[in-house]
Amino acid sequence: MQSVTVSSKFQVVLPITVRKTLNLHPGQKIQVFLYNNRIEMIPIKPIKEARGFLKGIDTTVTREKDRI
């Protein structure tokens, strides 16, 4: 586990191992929120990267007879 220091401007520098693992780049947006008394950070990916991520998913649904 790595630790970071909060600057006087409330900024933190993400360790290089984290930046490389998540493929983060300067200027990239990150969503920040509180969860169970901790800070969660999720990189916001361009919508074009989501294209095709559901490829091959089974879309058949068993429906009740009164819902057809």
Secondary structure as GFF3:
##gff-version 3
##sequence-region A 1 68
A	DSSP	alpha_helix	16	21	.	.	.	ID=ss1
A	DSSP	beta_strand	30	35	.	.	.	ID=ss2
A	DSSP	beta_strand	38	43	.	.	.	ID=ss3
A	DSSP	three_ten_helix	47	50	.	.	.	ID=ss4
A	DSSP	three_ten_helix	65	67	.	.	.	ID=ss5
###
